[in-house]
């Protein structure tokens, strides 16, 4: 039963991206909007900036207090028309009194590198991160293509939220896979999860994937923070990623990949 580190996979992709930026003489630039008092959001944003700068992406942080929603919208408009900015993201969540969708929808689709908008040319960063993890599983299992690895396997997705589950569902469907979704109101969720060969959990519910609902030798991707009871999963799953250092680093890398794509188009 092997634990697959998202950090290691992310590291390899970052090196590739750095080479791509240098080879194409790109000067990618990312604008990050932070509008909440959530300490974990700040850590996440700092990690994004650190990774971006390391490979040659100029990342700028724009912070707003709760009474500055108008200023925030004006800033987004300015960034939209700034030719030098390749990507804009609004760190999720925003203040309770703000409507995340209002700010997200004000971003030009071609700069929506988080891939949240319907008409965004980019897949959601978290969805791409899940795909990268499945690709890592693919290579370990001796397949050359992720599509071949997934073929004939029953895929179960737990949670279909805005930031993670929803975009993952969209990406897998786009690639032609049938996805069995388990949500809050799903009847007999344990039975459905137990039949899954590939389990993707994106709920943020602690230990939702455990020995009671996992099939022996299944492949497990934990997206939500703490979704996996790691001790139990490690004894049952064939391959899985850890809660910490799993999908997080890959989400950042996938976001930066979208920024580089945007810079290439603008070039």
BALOBA-1460 file (C-alpha; in Angstrom, 3 decimals):
// residues 267
<rec num="1" residu="x" x="0.000" y="0.000" z="0.000"/>
<rec num="2" residu="x" x="1.860" y="3.028" z="-1.253"/>
<rec num="3" residu="x" x="1.530" y="6.646" z="-0.206"/>
<rec num="4" residu="x" x="2.100" y="8.994" z="-3.168"/>
<rec num="5" residu="x" x="3.505" y="12.404" z="-2.268"/>
<rec num="6" residu="x" x="1.926" y="15.363" z="-4.045"/>
<rec num="7" residu="x" x="5.017" y="17.392" z="-3.144"/>
<rec num="8" residu="x" x="7.297" y="15.153" z="-5.211"/>
<rec num="9" residu="x" x="4.974" y="15.170" z="-8.221"/>
<rec num="10" residu="x" x="4.569" y="18.968" z="-7.927"/>
<rec num="11" residu="x" x="8.336" y="19.423" z="-7.745"/>
<rec num="12" residu="x" x="8.835" y="17.630" z="-11.077"/>
<rec num="13" residu="x" x="6.106" y="19.711" z="-12.776"/>
<rec num="14" residu="x" x="7.531" y="22.983" z="-11.380"/>
<rec num="15" residu="x" x="10.936" y="22.213" z="-12.909"/>
<rec num="16" residu="x" x="9.285" y="21.596" z="-16.294"/>
<rec num="17" residu="x" x="7.347" y="24.869" z="-16.064"/>
<rec num="18" residu="x" x="10.487" y="26.819" z="-15.179"/>
<rec num="19" residu="x" x="12.211" y="25.459" z="-18.296"/>
<rec num="20" residu="x" x="9.180" y="26.325" z="-20.418"/>
<rec num="21" residu="x" x="9.165" y="29.928" z="-19.152"/>
<rec num="22" residu="x" x="12.875" y="30.321" z="-19.923"/>
<rec num="23" residu="x" x="12.719" y="28.586" z="-23.316"/>
<rec num="24" residu="x" x="9.837" y="30.786" z="-24.534"/>
<rec num="25" residu="x" x="11.255" y="33.924" z="-22.889"/>
<rec num="26" residu="x" x="7.965" y="34.531" z="-21.048"/>
<rec num="27" residu="x" x="7.284" y="37.031" z="-18.262"/>
<rec num="28" residu="x" x="4.101" y="35.603" z="-16.726"/>
<rec num="29" residu="x" x="2.306" y="37.576" z="-14.075"/>
<rec num="30" residu="x" x="-0.417" y="36.619" z="-11.578"/>
<rec num="31" residu="x" x="-2.651" y="38.843" z="-9.440"/>
<rec num="32" residu="x" x="-4.075" y="37.364" z="-6.223"/>
<rec num="33" residu="x" x="-7.019" y="38.961" z="-4.435"/>
<rec num="34" residu="x" x="-7.246" y="38.186" z="-0.698"/>
<rec num="35" residu="x" x="-10.459" y="39.271" z="1.043"/>
<rec num="36" residu="x" x="-10.961" y="37.276" z="4.220"/>
<rec num="37" residu="x" x="-9.549" y="36.892" z="7.735"/>
<rec num="38" residu="x" x="-8.877" y="33.200" z="7.350"/>
<rec num="39" residu="x" x="-5.331" y="32.295" z="8.505"/>
<rec num="40" residu="x" x="-5.196" y="29.156" z="6.346"/>
<rec num="41" residu="x" x="-6.034" y="31.247" z="3.260"/>
<rec num="42" residu="x" x="-3.032" y="33.439" z="4.021"/>
<rec num="43" residu="x" x="-0.750" y="30.398" z="4.261"/>
<rec num="44" residu="x" x="-2.145" y="29.112" z="0.990"/>
<rec num="45" residu="x" x="-1.666" y="32.463" z="-0.762"/>
<rec num="46" residu="x" x="1.918" y="32.716" z="0.526"/>
<rec num="47" residu="x" x="2.639" y="29.228" z="-0.828"/>
<rec num="48" residu="x" x="1.264" y="30.266" z="-4.230"/>
<rec num="49" residu="x" x="3.437" y="33.395" z="-4.302"/>
<rec num="50" residu="x" x="6.526" y="31.473" z="-3.202"/>
<rec num="51" residu="x" x="6.101" y="28.771" z="-5.870"/>
<rec num="52" residu="x" x="5.340" y="31.379" z="-8.561"/>
<rec num="53" residu="x" x="8.419" y="33.484" z="-7.834"/>
<rec num="54" residu="x" x="10.614" y="30.399" z="-7.711"/>
<rec num="55" residu="x" x="9.940" y="29.566" z="-11.359"/>
<rec num="56" residu="x" x="9.843" y="33.115" z="-12.732"/>
<rec num="57" residu="x" x="6.192" y="34.136" z="-12.414"/>
<rec num="58" residu="x" x="5.615" y="37.612" z="-11.000"/>
<rec num="59" residu="x" x="2.890" y="37.191" z="-8.346"/>
<rec num="60" residu="x" x="1.294" y="40.242" z="-6.720"/>
<rec num="61" residu="x" x="-1.025" y="40.220" z="-3.707"/>
<rec num="62" residu="x" x="-3.957" y="42.641" z="-3.393"/>
<rec num="63" residu="x" x="-5.588" y="42.694" z="0.048"/>
<rec num="64" residu="x" x="-8.954" y="44.188" z="0.983"/>
<rec num="65" residu="x" x="-10.768" y="44.773" z="4.254"/>
<rec num="66" residu="x" x="-14.445" y="43.917" z="4.617"/>
<rec num="67" residu="x" x="-15.686" y="47.444" z="3.828"/>
<rec num="68" residu="x" x="-13.659" y="47.693" z="0.602"/>
<rec num="69" residu="x" x="-15.794" y="45.597" z="-1.746"/>
<rec num="70" residu="x" x="-16.190" y="48.458" z="-4.259"/>
<rec num="71" residu="x" x="-12.428" y="49.041" z="-4.296"/>
<rec num="72" residu="x" x="-11.908" y="45.333" z="-4.866"/>
<rec num="73" residu="x" x="-14.220" y="45.292" z="-7.911"/>
<rec num="74" residu="x" x="-12.478" y="48.381" z="-9.312"/>
<rec num="75" residu="x" x="-9.083" y="46.707" z="-8.838"/>
<rec num="76" residu="x" x="-10.270" y="43.611" z="-10.728"/>
<rec num="77" residu="x" x="-11.481" y="45.833" z="-13.596"/>
<rec num="78" residu="x" x="-8.070" y="47.498" z="-13.722"/>
<rec num="79" residu="x" x="-6.283" y="44.133" z="-13.745"/>
<rec num="80" residu="x" x="-8.577" y="42.910" z="-16.531"/>
<rec num="81" residu="x" x="-7.388" y="45.682" z="-18.835"/>
<rec num="82" residu="x" x="-3.724" y="45.488" z="-17.774"/>
<rec num="83" residu="x" x="-1.914" y="43.741" z="-20.650"/>
<rec num="84" residu="x" x="0.913" y="42.651" z="-18.356"/>
<rec num="85" residu="x" x="-1.347" y="40.568" z="-16.087"/>
<rec num="86" residu="x" x="-1.907" y="37.015" z="-17.364"/>
<rec num="87" residu="x" x="-4.005" y="35.622" z="-14.532"/>
<rec num="88" residu="x" x="-6.294" y="36.871" z="-11.754"/>
<rec num="89" residu="x" x="-7.601" y="34.794" z="-8.865"/>
<rec num="90" residu="x" x="-9.883" y="35.575" z="-5.929"/>
<rec num="91" residu="x" x="-8.766" y="33.405" z="-3.009"/>
<rec num="92" residu="x" x="-11.758" y="31.347" z="-1.834"/>
<rec num="93" residu="x" x="-13.573" y="31.978" z="0.512"/>
<rec num="94" residu="x" x="-14.212" y="35.738" z="0.781"/>
<rec num="95" residu="x" x="-15.814" y="37.630" z="3.714"/>
<rec num="96" residu="x" x="-19.235" y="36.276" z="4.744"/>
<rec num="97" residu="x" x="-20.854" y="39.581" z="3.775"/>
<rec num="98" residu="x" x="-19.422" y="39.373" z="0.249"/>
<rec num="99" residu="x" x="-20.678" y="37.221" z="-2.617"/>
<rec num="100" residu="x" x="-17.760" y="35.236" z="-4.043"/>
<rec num="101" residu="x" x="-19.498" y="34.765" z="-7.422"/>
<rec num="102" residu="x" x="-19.864" y="38.524" z="-7.933"/>
<rec num="103" residu="x" x="-16.088" y="38.999" z="-7.735"/>
<rec num="104" residu="x" x="-15.234" y="35.825" z="-9.629"/>
<rec num="105" residu="x" x="-17.657" y="36.735" z="-12.442"/>
<rec num="106" residu="x" x="-16.048" y="40.148" z="-12.867"/>
<rec num="107" residu="x" x="-12.770" y="38.506" z="-14.015"/>
<rec num="108" residu="x" x="-12.244" y="38.273" z="-17.795"/>
<rec num="109" residu="x" x="-12.552" y="34.567" z="-18.757"/>
<rec num="110" residu="x" x="-9.118" y="34.537" z="-20.449"/>
<rec num="111" residu="x" x="-7.568" y="35.614" z="-17.129"/>
<rec num="112" residu="x" x="-9.572" y="33.170" z="-14.969"/>
<rec num="113" residu="x" x="-6.639" y="30.825" z="-14.242"/>
<rec num="114" residu="x" x="-8.541" y="29.158" z="-11.381"/>
<rec num="115" residu="x" x="-10.932" y="27.891" z="-14.040"/>
<rec num="116" residu="x" x="-14.113" y="28.666" z="-12.077"/>
<rec num="117" residu="x" x="-16.056" y="30.444" z="-14.840"/>
<rec num="118" residu="x" x="-18.282" y="28.500" z="-17.227"/>
<rec num="119" residu="x" x="-16.557" y="30.076" z="-20.242"/>
<rec num="120" residu="x" x="-13.021" y="29.930" z="-18.859"/>
<rec num="121" residu="x" x="-10.539" y="28.386" z="-21.317"/>
<rec num="122" residu="x" x="-8.871" y="26.652" z="-18.333"/>
<rec num="123" residu="x" x="-9.844" y="23.599" z="-16.312"/>
<rec num="124" residu="x" x="-10.187" y="24.198" z="-12.571"/>
<rec num="125" residu="x" x="-6.801" y="24.108" z="-10.809"/>
<rec num="126" residu="x" x="-8.004" y="21.585" z="-8.208"/>
<rec num="127" residu="x" x="-9.480" y="19.357" z="-10.910"/>
<rec num="128" residu="x" x="-6.158" y="19.439" z="-12.785"/>
<rec num="129" residu="x" x="-4.400" y="18.583" z="-9.524"/>
<rec num="130" residu="x" x="-6.607" y="15.494" z="-9.122"/>
<rec num="131" residu="x" x="-5.757" y="14.526" z="-12.712"/>
<rec num="132" residu="x" x="-2.010" y="14.944" z="-11.973"/>
<rec num="133" residu="x" x="-2.358" y="12.653" z="-8.935"/>
<rec num="134" residu="x" x="-4.220" y="10.064" z="-11.037"/>
<rec num="135" residu="x" x="-1.408" y="10.384" z="-13.605"/>
<rec num="136" residu="x" x="1.142" y="9.642" z="-10.881"/>
<rec num="137" residu="x" x="-0.903" y="6.522" z="-9.998"/>
<rec num="138" residu="x" x="-0.930" y="5.661" z="-13.721"/>
<rec num="139" residu="x" x="2.858" y="5.588" z="-13.995"/>
<rec num="140" residu="x" x="3.286" y="3.631" z="-10.768"/>
<rec num="141" residu="x" x="0.829" y="1.049" z="-12.104"/>
<rec num="142" residu="x" x="2.802" y="0.758" z="-15.346"/>
<rec num="143" residu="x" x="0.353" y="2.524" z="-17.676"/>
<rec num="144" residu="x" x="1.463" y="5.224" z="-20.088"/>
<rec num="145" residu="x" x="-1.785" y="7.163" z="-20.253"/>
<rec num="146" residu="x" x="-4.119" y="8.195" z="-17.439"/>
<rec num="147" residu="x" x="-7.094" y="7.397" z="-19.675"/>
<rec num="148" residu="x" x="-5.879" y="3.788" z="-20.009"/>
<rec num="149" residu="x" x="-5.395" y="3.464" z="-16.255"/>
<rec num="150" residu="x" x="-8.939" y="4.688" z="-15.549"/>
<rec num="151" residu="x" x="-10.592" y="2.630" z="-18.286"/>
<rec num="152" residu="x" x="-13.050" y="0.100" z="-16.868"/>
<rec num="153" residu="x" x="-12.602" y="1.322" z="-13.278"/>
<rec num="154" residu="x" x="-15.607" y="2.510" z="-11.278"/>
<rec num="155" residu="x" x="-14.970" y="6.144" z="-10.256"/>
<rec num="156" residu="x" x="-16.709" y="7.525" z="-7.161"/>
<rec num="157" residu="x" x="-16.551" y="11.243" z="-6.350"/>
<rec num="158" residu="x" x="-17.532" y="12.280" z="-2.815"/>
<rec num="159" residu="x" x="-18.652" y="15.918" z="-2.765"/>
<rec num="160" residu="x" x="-19.421" y="18.192" z="-5.710"/>
<rec num="161" residu="x" x="-18.660" y="21.627" z="-4.266"/>
<rec num="162" residu="x" x="-17.693" y="24.793" z="-6.114"/>
<rec num="163" residu="x" x="-13.932" y="24.777" z="-5.613"/>
<rec num="164" residu="x" x="-12.999" y="21.089" z="-5.886"/>
<rec num="165" residu="x" x="-15.649" y="18.407" z="-6.473"/>
<rec num="166" residu="x" x="-17.643" y="20.302" z="-9.123"/>
<rec num="167" residu="x" x="-14.659" y="21.128" z="-11.376"/>
<rec num="168" residu="x" x="-13.277" y="17.576" z="-10.930"/>
<rec num="169" residu="x" x="-16.632" y="16.130" z="-12.038"/>
<rec num="170" residu="x" x="-16.621" y="18.425" z="-15.085"/>
<rec num="171" residu="x" x="-13.065" y="17.489" z="-16.085"/>
<rec num="172" residu="x" x="-13.642" y="13.718" z="-15.788"/>
<rec num="173" residu="x" x="-16.915" y="13.919" z="-17.734"/>
<rec num="174" residu="x" x="-15.183" y="15.994" z="-20.429"/>
<rec num="175" residu="x" x="-12.614" y="13.221" z="-20.740"/>
<rec num="176" residu="x" x="-15.437" y="10.731" z="-21.267"/>
<rec num="177" residu="x" x="-15.638" y="9.019" z="-17.865"/>
<rec num="178" residu="x" x="-18.811" y="8.134" z="-15.974"/>
<rec num="179" residu="x" x="-18.570" y="9.467" z="-12.417"/>
<rec num="180" residu="x" x="-20.711" y="8.215" z="-9.526"/>
<rec num="181" residu="x" x="-21.307" y="11.166" z="-7.211"/>
<rec num="182" residu="x" x="-22.002" y="10.925" z="-3.482"/>
<rec num="183" residu="x" x="-23.436" y="14.084" z="-1.892"/>
<rec num="184" residu="x" x="-25.060" y="15.010" z="1.423"/>
<rec num="185" residu="x" x="-28.478" y="13.696" z="0.407"/>
<rec num="186" residu="x" x="-27.291" y="10.533" z="-1.394"/>
<rec num="187" residu="x" x="-28.963" y="7.369" z="-0.108"/>
<rec num="188" residu="x" x="-26.740" y="4.453" z="0.999"/>
<rec num="189" residu="x" x="-23.475" y="6.368" z="0.442"/>
<rec num="190" residu="x" x="-21.363" y="3.627" z="2.056"/>
<rec num="191" residu="x" x="-22.578" y="1.049" z="-0.472"/>
<rec num="192" residu="x" x="-21.703" y="3.333" z="-3.404"/>
<rec num="193" residu="x" x="-18.249" y="4.247" z="-2.072"/>
<rec num="194" residu="x" x="-17.489" y="0.602" z="-1.288"/>
<rec num="195" residu="x" x="-17.981" y="-0.342" z="-4.936"/>
<rec num="196" residu="x" x="-15.508" y="2.279" z="-6.164"/>
<rec num="197" residu="x" x="-12.163" y="1.298" z="-7.689"/>
<rec num="198" residu="x" x="-11.102" y="4.949" z="-7.718"/>
<rec num="199" residu="x" x="-12.313" y="7.153" z="-4.856"/>
<rec num="200" residu="x" x="-11.935" y="10.945" z="-5.043"/>
<rec num="201" residu="x" x="-13.005" y="12.656" z="-1.831"/>
<rec num="202" residu="x" x="-13.540" y="16.433" z="-1.874"/>
<rec num="203" residu="x" x="-15.637" y="17.248" z="1.178"/>
<rec num="204" residu="x" x="-13.429" y="18.583" z="3.974"/>
<rec num="205" residu="x" x="-15.296" y="16.169" z="6.305"/>
<rec num="206" residu="x" x="-12.757" y="14.610" z="8.635"/>
<rec num="207" residu="x" x="-12.086" y="10.885" z="8.071"/>
<rec num="208" residu="x" x="-15.020" y="10.491" z="5.677"/>
<rec num="209" residu="x" x="-12.995" y="7.811" z="3.852"/>
<rec num="210" residu="x" x="-12.162" y="4.968" z="6.251"/>
<rec num="211" residu="x" x="-12.056" y="1.183" z="6.658"/>
<rec num="212" residu="x" x="-15.863" y="0.958" z="6.745"/>
<rec num="213" residu="x" x="-16.416" y="2.260" z="3.210"/>
<rec num="214" residu="x" x="-13.264" y="1.342" z="1.331"/>
<rec num="215" residu="x" x="-12.766" y="-1.560" z="-1.039"/>
<rec num="216" residu="x" x="-9.508" y="-3.493" z="-0.805"/>
<rec num="217" residu="x" x="-6.851" y="-2.352" z="-3.313"/>
<rec num="218" residu="x" x="-8.752" y="0.753" z="-4.375"/>
<rec num="219" residu="x" x="-7.032" y="3.963" z="-5.507"/>
<rec num="220" residu="x" x="-7.771" y="6.936" z="-3.244"/>
<rec num="221" residu="x" x="-7.364" y="10.650" z="-3.893"/>
<rec num="222" residu="x" x="-8.059" y="12.834" z="-0.847"/>
<rec num="223" residu="x" x="-8.736" y="16.432" z="-1.890"/>
<rec num="224" residu="x" x="-10.544" y="17.879" z="1.134"/>
<rec num="225" residu="x" x="-8.453" y="18.689" z="4.173"/>
<rec num="226" residu="x" x="-8.488" y="15.617" z="6.433"/>
<rec num="227" residu="x" x="-10.904" y="13.601" z="4.261"/>
<rec num="228" residu="x" x="-8.879" y="10.416" z="4.656"/>
<rec num="229" residu="x" x="-8.430" y="8.424" z="7.818"/>
<rec num="230" residu="x" x="-4.848" y="7.851" z="6.729"/>
<rec num="231" residu="x" x="-4.047" y="5.102" z="9.176"/>
<rec num="232" residu="x" x="-6.989" y="2.991" z="7.970"/>
<rec num="233" residu="x" x="-6.695" y="3.950" z="4.292"/>
<rec num="234" residu="x" x="-2.996" y="3.029" z="4.251"/>
<rec num="235" residu="x" x="-3.868" y="-0.579" z="5.158"/>
<rec num="236" residu="x" x="-6.597" y="-1.001" z="2.514"/>
<rec num="237" residu="x" x="-5.882" y="1.192" z="-0.519"/>
<rec num="238" residu="x" x="-3.418" y="0.162" z="-3.189"/>
<rec num="239" residu="x" x="-2.317" y="3.780" z="-3.759"/>
<rec num="240" residu="x" x="-3.369" y="6.962" z="-1.939"/>
<rec num="241" residu="x" x="-2.108" y="10.471" z="-1.268"/>
<rec num="242" residu="x" x="-1.558" y="11.947" z="2.205"/>
<rec num="243" residu="x" x="-3.906" y="14.632" z="3.596"/>
<rec num="244" residu="x" x="-0.971" y="17.008" z="4.007"/>
<rec num="245" residu="x" x="1.375" y="17.398" z="1.034"/>
<rec num="246" residu="x" x="-1.083" y="15.605" z="-1.212"/>
<rec num="247" residu="x" x="-3.362" y="17.590" z="-3.509"/>
<rec num="248" residu="x" x="-2.445" y="21.042" z="-2.088"/>
<rec num="249" residu="x" x="0.963" y="21.380" z="-3.776"/>
<rec num="250" residu="x" x="-0.485" y="20.026" z="-7.035"/>
<rec num="251" residu="x" x="-3.314" y="22.592" z="-7.011"/>
<rec num="252" residu="x" x="-0.748" y="25.381" z="-6.799"/>
<rec num="253" residu="x" x="1.283" y="23.872" z="-9.645"/>
<rec num="254" residu="x" x="-1.849" y="23.445" z="-11.798"/>
<rec num="255" residu="x" x="-2.780" y="27.086" z="-11.216"/>
<rec num="256" residu="x" x="0.727" y="28.175" z="-12.283"/>
<rec num="257" residu="x" x="0.469" y="25.926" z="-15.354"/>
<rec num="258" residu="x" x="-2.674" y="27.856" z="-16.356"/>
<rec num="259" residu="x" x="-0.822" y="31.174" z="-15.822"/>
<rec num="260" residu="x" x="1.991" y="30.001" z="-18.127"/>
<rec num="261" residu="x" x="-0.590" y="28.919" z="-20.742"/>
<rec num="262" residu="x" x="-2.194" y="32.366" z="-20.541"/>
<rec num="263" residu="x" x="1.209" y="34.051" z="-20.936"/>
<rec num="264" residu="x" x="1.949" y="31.916" z="-24.003"/>
<rec num="265" residu="x" x="-1.353" y="32.954" z="-25.599"/>
<rec num="266" residu="x" x="-0.671" y="36.631" z="-24.867"/>
<rec num="267" residu="x" x="2.820" y="36.304" z="-26.309"/>
